[in-house]
Amino acid sequence: MAYSKKEKFGTKEQSLAAFAKALAHPARIAILSQLCKKEGCQCGEIVDNLPLSQSTVSQHLKELKSAGLISGEVDGPRSCYCINWAVIEKCYHDFNTLFSTLKTEQQKCCC
């Protein structure tokens, strides 16, 4: 039986990995792109603009919401989603810091 060793890494590495996993599908990138154009978006509107079924879009929304990248409210049969800008800003900052560090360290690399 395999055991996860991710808890052996720091919270920053775990957080970046969770963001990367949440963004690791083109449908999720498309959903975020749609949501940034509006204050809020109904699930049906998102489905209408993607070549995916409603259940598949719902699963992608669930992953984005689980990662904290979006928030959603259920109002009867409707679900309205919007981008969680505070989390997006943290994601941006953390990745920018990582890439800046990698670029600096790259200059010390022998390759």
C-alpha positions as CSV (number, residue, x, y, z in Angstrom):
1,M,0.0,0.0,0.0
2,A,1.4,3.4,-1.0
3,Y,1.6,6.2,1.4
4,S,1.5,9.9,0.5
5,K,4.7,11.8,1.6
6,K,3.4,15.2,0.7
7,E,3.1,16.1,4.4
8,K,6.9,15.9,4.5
9,F,7.1,19.1,2.4
10,G,6.5,22.6,3.7
11,T,3.1,24.4,3.5
12,K,4.4,26.7,0.7
13,E,5.2,23.7,-1.5
14,Q,2.0,22.0,-0.7
15,S,0.0,25.2,-1.4
16,L,1.7,25.7,-4.7
17,A,1.1,22.1,-5.7
18,A,-2.6,22.4,-4.8
19,F,-2.9,25.5,-7.0
20,A,-1.1,23.8,-9.8
21,K,-3.3,20.7,-9.6
22,A,-6.5,22.9,-9.6
23,L,-5.2,24.7,-12.7
24,A,-4.0,21.6,-14.5
25,H,-6.9,21.2,-16.9
26,P,-7.8,23.4,-19.8
27,A,-11.4,23.5,-18.8
28,R,-10.6,25.0,-15.5
29,I,-8.5,27.7,-17.2
30,A,-11.4,28.4,-19.5
31,I,-13.8,28.6,-16.5
32,L,-11.6,31.1,-14.7
33,S,-11.3,33.1,-17.9
34,Q,-15.1,33.2,-18.2
35,L,-15.6,34.2,-14.5
36,C,-13.1,37.1,-14.7
37,K,-15.2,38.7,-17.3
38,K,-18.3,38.9,-15.1
39,E,-19.1,39.7,-11.5
40,G,-20.8,36.3,-11.1
41,C,-21.7,33.5,-13.5
42,Q,-24.4,30.9,-13.4
43,C,-23.3,27.3,-13.9
44,G,-25.6,27.1,-17.0
45,E,-23.8,30.1,-18.6
46,I,-20.5,28.4,-18.2
47,V,-21.8,25.1,-19.6
48,D,-23.2,27.0,-22.7
49,N,-19.7,28.3,-23.4
50,L,-17.7,25.1,-23.0
51,P,-17.7,21.9,-25.1
52,L,-18.5,19.8,-22.0
53,S,-21.6,18.4,-20.3
54,Q,-23.1,20.1,-17.3
55,S,-22.0,17.3,-14.9
56,T,-18.4,17.6,-16.2
57,V,-18.4,21.4,-15.7
58,S,-19.8,20.9,-12.2
59,Q,-16.9,18.6,-11.4
60,H,-14.4,21.2,-12.6
61,L,-16.2,23.9,-10.6
62,K,-16.0,21.7,-7.5
63,E,-12.2,21.3,-8.0
64,L,-11.7,25.0,-8.4
65,K,-13.9,25.7,-5.3
66,S,-12.1,23.1,-3.3
67,A,-8.8,24.8,-4.1
68,G,-10.3,28.1,-3.0
69,L,-9.9,29.7,-6.4
70,I,-13.6,30.4,-6.8
71,S,-16.5,30.8,-4.4
72,G,-20.1,29.8,-5.1
73,E,-23.5,30.3,-3.8
74,V,-26.5,28.0,-4.3
75,D,-29.8,29.8,-4.7
76,G,-32.4,27.1,-5.3
77,P,-31.7,25.3,-8.5
78,R,-29.1,27.9,-9.5
79,S,-25.4,28.1,-8.6
80,C,-23.6,31.3,-9.0
81,Y,-19.8,31.3,-9.0
82,C,-17.2,34.1,-8.9
83,I,-13.4,34.3,-8.6
84,N,-11.9,34.5,-5.1
85,W,-9.4,37.3,-5.9
86,A,-7.6,37.1,-2.6
87,V,-6.6,33.5,-3.3
88,I,-5.8,34.3,-6.9
89,E,-3.5,37.1,-5.7
90,K,-1.8,34.7,-3.2
91,C,-1.3,32.1,-6.0
92,Y,0.1,34.8,-8.3
93,H,2.5,36.0,-5.6
94,D,3.7,32.5,-4.6
95,F,4.3,31.4,-8.1
96,N,6.0,34.6,-9.0
97,T,8.3,34.1,-6.0
98,L,9.0,30.5,-7.0
99,F,9.8,31.4,-10.6
100,S,12.0,34.4,-9.5
101,T,14.0,32.0,-7.2
102,L,14.3,29.4,-9.9
103,K,15.6,32.0,-12.3
104,T,18.2,33.3,-9.8
105,E,19.3,29.7,-9.0
106,Q,19.4,28.8,-12.7
107,Q,22.4,31.1,-13.2
108,K,24.3,28.9,-10.8
109,C,23.5,25.7,-12.7
110,C,26.2,24.0,-14.7
111,C,23.8,23.4,-17.7
